Amino acid sequence: MSVIDILGEQEETLGTEEDLREEIVVEVMQQEMSGSLVKIEFETSAGFCRGHYFSSELGHEEINLEADSLEILKSLFPGVNGAFVHQMNRDWVEVSLAESTIGFPEYKMYSRIVTGGAV
């Protein structure tokens, strides 16, 4: 067994052996399967938007936004058509606009909860 000697300022920086022992908790995320109901939340400059979608094999699912979330997006983007799960990176939401010359706004999902299959 080897002993690590922590001296001087390093002791204050690194702490004691007990401080260095830490329980690591890994959150096991339920996998999305085709037909899963997924509740999401993402943050915009005007507040949090919430909604849900049903997972599919094709990707790029339309997000059913809560009414107040749709109002938030309309205040930011008057020509909003809706929001979709980004097809290439499922951690991002893509906002669809009536007209876009340089692409669509995207937001990283703040939370995603898979609640089960379609009813």
Secondary structure, DSSP 8 states (H G I E B T S, - for coil): -------HHHHHHH--HHHH-------------TTEEEEEEEEETTEEEEEEEE--SS---EEEE-HHHHHHHHHH-TTEEEEEE-SS-TTEEEEEES--SS---EEEEEEEEEEEE--
